[in-house]
Amino acid sequence: MERALRDKLINGSFGNVSAAHSRRMGAIRGKGNRTTEARFRAMLIRAGIRGWTMQTRSVKGKPDFYFPESKLAVFIDGCFWHGCPKCGHVPSVNRPFWKAKIKRNKRRDIETDGLLREAGITPIRFWEHELRNQPKECLEQLAQLIRLGSFR
């Protein structure tokens, strides 16, 4: 954990968190998330959208999905971790830590998008609730950008 985040914790640790809660939070992983990335992957396959790779390390920010032909980077942002204005929240336990963590994630997302644009890559971000509640609209938006990108 970074020093800037550790400084937000009382005595530098999650001292007042139960062991069960700590296990739950520790089990959350940032990539390969079954409820978001896998769902989106299945949506792409069902829709017949091809030409993408997953977790492309050679592209800044390691997008969840990358379409090299149209230079399109797709990020699937978790509502909690990326501070969704609609349904994200800050936990009441260790609030200063989580506020700083989510703020840092949002700032990193903005910086990554800027670096991608400078490299000629179009970033697009979908909230996890958008994929759950409006999958058709997400796929239509993506398909439109793929068509635009292939004519650069």
Secondary structure as the mmCIF struct_conf table of DSSP 4:
data_model
#
loop_
_struct_conf.conf_type_id
_struct_conf.id
_struct_conf.beg_label_comp_id
_struct_conf.beg_label_asym_id
_struct_conf.beg_label_seq_id
_struct_conf.end_label_comp_id
_struct_conf.end_label_asym_id
_struct_conf.end_label_seq_id
HELX_RH_AL_P HELX_RH_AL_P1 ARG A 3 ARG A 6
TURN_TY1_P TURN_TY1_P1 ASP A 7 LYS A 8
BEND BEND1 LEU A 9 LEU A 9
HELX_RH_3T_P HELX_RH_3T_P1 ILE A 10 GLY A 12
BEND BEND2 SER A 13 SER A 13
TURN_TY1_P TURN_TY1_P2 GLY A 15 ASN A 16
BEND BEND3 VAL A 17 VAL A 17
HELX_RH_AL_P HELX_RH_AL_P2 ALA A 19 GLY A 26
TURN_TY1_P TURN_TY1_P3 ALA A 27 ALA A 27
BEND BEND4 GLY A 30 GLY A 32
TURN_TY1_P TURN_TY1_P4 ARG A 34 THR A 36
HELX_RH_AL_P HELX_RH_AL_P3 GLU A 37 ALA A 47
TURN_TY1_P TURN_TY1_P5 GLY A 48 GLY A 48
BEND BEND5 GLY A 51 GLY A 51
STRN STRN1 THR A 53 MET A 54
BEND BEND6 GLN A 55 GLN A 55
TURN_TY1_P TURN_TY1_P6 ARG A 57 SER A 58
BEND BEND7 VAL A 59 VAL A 59
TURN_TY1_P TURN_TY1_P7 LYS A 60 GLY A 61
BEND BEND8 ASP A 64 ASP A 64
STRN STRN2 PHE A 65 PHE A 67
TURN_TY1_P TURN_TY1_P8 PRO A 68 LYS A 71
STRN STRN3 LEU A 72 ASP A 77
TURN_TY1_P TURN_TY1_P9 CYS A 79 GLY A 83
TURN_TY1_P TURN_TY1_P10 PRO A 85 CYS A 87
BEND BEND9 SER A 92 SER A 92
TURN_TY1_P TURN_TY1_P11 VAL A 93 ASN A 94
HELX_RH_AL_P HELX_RH_AL_P4 ARG A 95 GLU A 118
TURN_TY1_P TURN_TY1_P12 ALA A 119 GLY A 120
STRN STRN4 THR A 122 TRP A 127
HELX_RH_AL_P HELX_RH_AL_P5 GLU A 128 ASN A 133
HELX_RH_AL_P HELX_RH_AL_P6 PRO A 135 GLY A 149
TURN_TY1_P TURN_TY1_P13 SER A 150 PHE A 151
#
